[in-house]
């Protein structure tokens, strides 16, 4: 049995109750770790720290990992155009491995023999926390109090009141929210009915306030976004700025039923103006900078890359191998993409690169045309020779 546990602490109801519950029921010391990945209110986690201590934690640690999260986790996913089931940019899934990395580091620093999370038995996050922990530190135990304590939300609120645990939750809370730099996930409440229309009040990042169309130029270097409208920005600043601008046009919402790792279908709503706009721009820049077969093979591997992240396999040999492929593919992905924004819309209207493979003299039909048209007759005949032979011997032309 573990004696000292580092808990991934959000400051919410479940993890606040988990602090005291593990102390009372498991007899462990609890160290709470709050990680700032760009969530709303994440820049000021002092209150969260005090809440953890008031719940009984022997220590509460706050880690601001936004820059690391952006450079080491979001950028690789962006380079891979990672969209789970072709739509979801992996908002929550991408934050879990960086949190686990710091959970393990805190466990080592504080001499803990286990880590803990506040995930239920239904969701994907239990998989991500536990598989990542076992990949980085197989010697550490993993404790999942919420999965086993059998308390309802109302039970947890009463438990908190009975044990003087400071919480802000109420029985009337309808939605489960998870957010970070890459976007925001909203679930539960009436949206558990896949036919129900998400109420307007659930949206925060995509409230339509802008009315005048505008262009936004995103600059990339080797697949990494580096500037907005010619102004160089840090990754965190760039993601926040793109999200604010694009979101103000009411664009970046996702409403989907996705397949969870545990085998159930779940109706999910997301708002991801920054991540969707950056993936849109990045993929378009690749259209002029990646050689044809490289582009096709990368497109074939991108869904698998997204699945690995979604399934909690960030720290895995296949993910490492795919990262090597993706990084090699990005050496020439440098240039600019112009996005045109109008209410409810974000579209690419231009792309340029000094390393572009687009050759005007080959593409044009004007006088500057340098394509050797006389080569085409033989090429086309040889290309279709197999089908022609089949047709003559076995197909429609054989009778």
C-alpha positions in Angstrom: 0.0 0.0 0.0 1.3 3.4 -0.9 2.3 5.8 1.9 2.7 9.1 0.0 0.7 10.0 -3.2 1.0 12.8 -5.6 -2.5 13.7 -6.9 -3.2 15.5 -10.2 -5.2 18.3 -8.6 -7.6 20.6 -10.6 -9.2 22.3 -7.6 -12.6 21.0 -8.6 -15.0 18.9 -6.6 -13.7 15.4 -7.3 -10.0 16.1 -6.7 -10.7 18.2 -3.6 -12.8 15.4 -2.1 -10.1 12.9 -3.3 -7.5 14.5 -1.1 -9.4 13.9 2.1 -10.9 10.6 1.0 -7.5 9.1 0.3 -6.2 10.3 3.7 -9.2 8.9 5.6 -9.6 5.6 3.6 -6.1 4.8 2.4 -4.0 6.3 5.2 -1.7 8.1 2.8 -0.1 11.5 2.8 -1.3 13.5 -0.2 0.7 16.0 -2.2 -1.5 18.0 -4.6 -0.1 19.0 -8.0 -1.9 21.7 -10.0 -0.7 22.2 -13.5 -1.3 25.3 -15.6 -1.8 24.2 -19.2 -3.6 27.4 -20.2 -7.0 26.7 -18.7 -9.3 29.5 -17.7 -8.0 30.9 -14.5 -4.9 28.9 -14.8 -2.6 31.9 -14.5 -3.6 32.4 -10.8 -3.5 29.0 -9.1 -2.8 30.4 -5.6 -6.4 29.8 -4.6 -6.3 26.3 -5.9 -3.2 25.7 -3.8 -4.9 26.9 -0.7 -7.9 24.8 -1.4 -5.7 21.7 -1.6 -4.0 22.5 1.7 -7.4 23.1 3.3 -8.6 19.7 2.1 -5.7 18.1 4.0 -2.8 17.9 1.5 0.6 18.0 3.2 2.0 20.0 0.3 0.5 21.7 -2.8 2.6 22.4 -5.8 1.8 24.6 -8.7 3.5 24.2 -12.1 3.2 26.6 -15.0 3.9 24.4 -18.1 2.3 26.4 -20.8 5.4 27.0 -22.9 6.5 23.3 -22.5 2.9 22.2 -23.4 2.9 24.3 -26.5 6.4 23.4 -27.8 6.7 19.7 -26.8 3.1 18.6 -27.1 0.9 20.9 -29.2 3.5 21.5 -31.9 4.1 17.8 -32.7 0.3 17.3 -32.9 0.1 20.3 -35.2 2.9 19.1 -37.5 0.9 15.8 -37.8 -2.4 17.6 -38.4 -3.7 15.4 -35.7 -7.6 15.2 -35.6 -9.2 12.3 -33.9 -11.8 10.7 -36.2 -11.1 13.5 -38.6 -12.5 16.3 -36.5 -11.3 16.6 -32.9 -7.9 18.3 -32.3 -7.3 16.3 -29.1 -7.7 19.2 -26.6 -7.9 17.1 -23.4 -5.8 14.2 -24.7 -2.8 16.4 -25.4 -2.7 17.8 -21.9 -2.6 14.5 -20.0 0.9 13.4 -20.9 2.5 16.7 -19.9 0.6 16.5 -16.6 1.8 13.0 -16.0 5.3 14.0 -16.8 5.2 16.5 -14.0 3.3 14.1 -11.7 6.1 11.6 -12.0 8.7 14.4 -11.5 6.9 15.5 -8.3 6.7 11.9 -7.1 10.4 11.6 -7.4 11.1 14.9 -5.8 8.9 14.3 -2.8 9.6 10.6 -2.3 6.1 9.4 -3.2 5.5 5.8 -4.1 2.2 6.5 -6.0 0.4 9.0 -8.2 -3.3 9.6 -8.3 -5.9 11.1 -10.6 -9.6 12.1 -10.4 -10.9 10.2 -13.4 -14.0 8.1 -13.5 -14.2 4.5 -14.9 -16.1 5.6 -18.0 -13.8 8.1 -19.7 -10.6 8.2 -21.7 -8.5 10.1 -19.2 -8.0 7.2 -16.8 -6.3 5.4 -19.7 -4.1 8.4 -20.5 -3.0 9.0 -16.9 -2.3 5.4 -16.1 -0.7 4.2 -19.3 1.5 7.3 -19.4 2.5 6.8 -15.8 3.5 3.2 -16.4 5.5 4.2 -19.4 7.5 6.8 -17.5 7.6 5.2 -14.1 6.5 1.5 -14.0 7.6 1.3 -10.3 4.9 3.8 -9.2 1.5 2.7 -8.1 -1.5 4.5 -9.6 -4.5 5.3 -7.3 -7.9 6.1 -8.8 -10.2 7.0 -5.9 -13.1 8.4 -8.0 -13.3 5.1 -9.9 -13.9 3.1 -6.7 -15.6 5.2 -4.1 -19.1 4.9 -5.5 -20.2 8.4 -4.6 -22.6 10.5 -6.7 -22.0 14.2 -7.3 -24.4 15.0 -4.5 -22.6 12.5 -2.2 -19.3 14.3 -3.0 -20.8 17.7 -2.2 -22.2 16.4 1.2 -18.8 14.8 1.9 -17.1 18.1 1.3 -19.5 19.9 3.6 -19.1 17.3 6.3 -15.3 17.5 6.2 -15.0 21.3 5.8 -13.5 21.0 2.3 -13.7 24.3 0.5 -15.5 23.8 -2.8 -17.3 26.0 -5.4 -19.5 23.2 -6.8 -23.2 23.0 -6.6 -25.8 20.3 -7.3 -27.1 22.5 -10.1 -23.9 22.3 -12.2 -24.8 20.9 -15.6 -21.7 20.6 -17.6 -18.2 19.1 -17.4 -15.6 21.5 -18.7 -12.0 20.9 -19.6 -9.9 23.6 -21.3 -6.4 24.5 -22.1 -4.4 26.4 -24.8 -5.6 24.1 -27.6 -9.4 24.6 -26.9 -12.3 23.7 -24.6 -14.4 20.5 -24.2 -18.0 20.7 -22.9 -20.0 17.6 -22.1 -22.9 16.4 -19.9 -26.2 18.0 -19.1 -28.8 18.0 -21.9 -26.1 17.5 -24.5 -25.9 13.8 -23.5 -28.9 13.5 -25.9 -27.2 13.5 -29.4 -30.3 15.1 -30.8 -30.3 18.1 -28.5 -29.0 21.4 -29.7 -26.2 22.8 -27.5 -27.5 25.8 -25.7 -25.9 29.1 -26.6 -24.6 29.6 -23.0 -22.1 26.7 -23.3 -19.9 28.6 -25.7 -17.1 30.8 -24.3 -14.2 30.9 -26.9 -16.4 31.3 -30.0 -18.9 34.0 -29.1 -19.5 35.9 -32.3 -18.6 39.5 -31.8 -16.6 40.5 -34.9 -18.7 41.6 -37.9 -16.2 43.0 -40.4 -14.3 40.5 -42.6 -10.6 40.4 -42.2 -7.5 38.5 -43.3 -5.1 36.7 -40.9 -1.6 35.6 -42.1 0.0 32.8 -40.2 3.8 32.4 -40.7 5.5 28.9 -40.3 9.1 27.8 -40.0 9.7 24.0 -40.5 6.1 23.3 -39.6 6.0 25.5 -36.5 3.8 28.6 -36.4 6.0 31.6 -35.6 4.1 34.8 -36.6 0.7 36.4 -37.1 0.4 39.2 -39.7 4.2 39.4 -39.8 4.7 39.8 -36.1 6.9 37.2 -34.4 5.2 35.7 -31.3 6.0 33.1 -28.7 4.0 29.9 -29.2 1.7 30.6 -26.2 1.1 34.2 -27.4 0.5 33.1 -31.0 -2.0 30.4 -30.0 -3.9 32.8 -27.7 -4.0 35.5 -30.3 -5.2 33.3 -33.1 -7.8 31.8 -30.8 -9.1 35.2 -29.7 -9.3 36.6 -33.3 -10.8 33.5 -35.0 -13.1 32.8 -32.1 -14.6 36.3 -32.3 -16.1 35.3 -35.7 -18.0 32.4 -34.0 -15.8 29.8 -35.8 -14.2 26.7 -34.3 -17.1 24.7 -32.8 -17.3 20.9 -33.1 -20.4 18.8 -32.2 -19.8 15.1 -32.7 -20.4 11.6 -31.3 -17.0 10.0 -30.9 -15.8 6.6 -30.0 -14.2 6.5 -26.6 -11.3 4.1 -25.8 -13.4 2.2 -23.3 -15.9 1.2 -26.1 -18.8 3.6 -25.7 -20.0 6.3 -28.0 -20.1 9.8 -26.4 -21.6 13.0 -27.6 -19.0 15.7 -27.3 -18.9 19.5 -28.0 -15.7 21.4 -28.4 -14.7 24.9 -29.3 -11.2 25.0 -30.8 -10.7 28.2 -32.8 -6.9 28.3 -32.4 -6.2 24.7 -33.0 -8.6 24.2 -35.9 -7.4 27.4 -37.7 -3.7 26.5 -37.2 -4.2 22.9 -38.5 -6.1 24.3 -41.4 -3.3 26.7 -42.3 -0.5 24.2 -41.7 -2.1 21.5 -43.8 -2.6 24.0 -46.6 1.0 25.1 -46.5 2.0 21.4 -46.9 0.1 21.3 -50.2 2.8 23.4 -51.8 5.9 22.2 -49.8 5.5 18.4 -49.6 6.4 16.1 -52.5 3.4 14.2 -53.7 4.2 10.7 -52.3 5.5 12.1 -49.0 2.2 14.1 -48.7 0.1 11.0 -49.4 2.0 8.8 -47.0 1.8 11.5 -44.3 -2.0 11.9 -44.8 -2.3 8.1 -44.4 -0.4 8.1 -41.1 -2.1 11.2 -39.6 -5.2 9.4 -38.4 -3.1 6.7 -36.7 -1.0 9.4 -35.0 -4.2 11.0 -33.7 -5.5 7.7 -32.4 -2.3 7.1 -30.4 -2.7 10.4 -28.6 -6.4 9.8 -28.0 -5.7 6.3 -26.7 -3.1 7.5 -24.2 0.0 6.2 -26.0 1.9 9.5 -26.2 4.9 7.7 -24.6 5.2 4.7 -26.9 7.7 3.4 -29.4 5.2 3.8 -32.3 4.6 7.4 -31.4 8.4 8.0 -31.2 8.8 6.5 -34.7 6.0 8.5 -36.2 7.4 11.7 -34.7 10.7 11.0 -36.5 8.8 10.6 -39.8 6.7 13.8 -39.2 9.7 15.9 -38.2 11.6 14.8 -41.3 8.6 15.8 -43.4 8.5 19.3 -42.0 12.0 20.5 -43.1 10.6 22.5 -46.0 7.2 23.5 -44.5 8.1 27.2 -44.2 6.0 30.0 -45.5 2.8 31.9 -45.0 -0.9 31.1 -45.2 -3.7 33.7 -45.5 -6.9 32.9 -43.7 -10.0 35.0 -44.5 -12.4 35.5 -41.6 -16.0 36.5 -41.8 -18.9 35.8 -39.4 -19.1 32.0 -39.0 -16.3 31.3 -41.6 -12.6 30.7 -41.7 -11.1 29.9 -45.2 -7.7 29.7 -46.7 -7.4 32.2 -49.6 -3.6 32.1 -50.2 -0.4 30.3 -49.5 3.3 31.1 -50.4 6.7 29.7 -49.7 10.3 30.2 -50.9 10.5 26.3 -50.9 7.2 25.9 -52.8 7.0 23.0 -55.3 4.3 24.8 -57.2 5.9 25.8 -60.6 4.0 28.5 -62.5 5.7 27.6 -65.8 4.5 24.0 -65.5 1.0 24.9 -64.2 0.0 27.7 -66.5 -1.9 27.4 -69.8 -0.6 30.9 -70.9 2.3 31.7 -73.2 4.8 31.0 -70.4 3.8 27.3 -70.4 7.0 25.2 -70.2 5.3 21.8 -69.9 6.4 19.3 -72.7 3.0 18.3 -74.0 4.5 15.9 -76.6 5.6 13.6 -73.7 2.0 13.0 -72.6 0.9 10.7 -75.3 3.4 8.0 -74.5 3.0 8.5 -70.7 -0.8 8.1 -70.9 -0.5 5.0 -73.1 2.0 3.3 -70.8 0.0 4.3 -67.7 -3.1 2.6 -69.1 -1.4 -0.4 -70.7 -2.3 -2.8 -67.8 -6.0 -1.9 -68.0 -5.9 -2.0 -71.8 -4.4 -5.5 -71.7 -7.0 -6.7 -69.2 -9.9 -5.3 -71.2 -8.7 -7.1 -74.4 -8.2 -10.5 -72.7 -10.7 -10.7 -69.8 -12.8 -7.5 -69.7 -15.5 -5.7 -71.7 -13.2 -5.7 -74.8 -12.7 -9.5 -74.9 -16.1 -10.6 -76.3 
